[in-house]
């Protein structure tokens, strides 16, 4: 298990937000999933199948 400090998480989240806001005019979606089998499978299902 990787241990991070709250300051590291704040910096990472700030960078993610900056990257998302700078991708104009395209929209971006960030999907976070827990590192367990059910969450990873659900994330895979949500990102593989796109509605037409």
N, C-alpha and C positions, 0 to 999 in steps of 0.2 A: 504494500500500500504506500502510495506517495503522500507525504505530509507537506502541506503548504501553509503559509501564514496568511492571516486575513489581508495583510498588505499586498501579498502576491496575487491573491484572488481579486482584490480591488483593481490592481493594475491590469490584470488579464481581462476583466470585465470591461474596463474603460477602453482598452484596445479593441475589443470585439465591437463595442458600440460605435467607436470612431470609424472602424472599417465598414460597418453596416451603413452608417450615415453618409459615407463618402462614395457610395456606389450608385449615385444618381445617374440616370433616371430609373435604373433597375431597382426592383424591390428585393430585399433579402430576408430570409427566414432562418433563424437559428434554432435547431432542435437539440436540446440537451437530454441525454438519457443516462440512467444509472448503469454502472458496469455489471449488471446481472443479466442472465440469459433472457428473461422475459422482456426487460426493457430494451435490450439490443435487438431482439426479434421484432418488437413493436416499432422501433425506430426504422428498421430495415423495411418493414411493410409500408410505413408511411412515406418513405423516400423512394421506393422502387416503383410504386404504382401511381401514375399521374392521371388525373381526370382529363377527359378529352373534351 
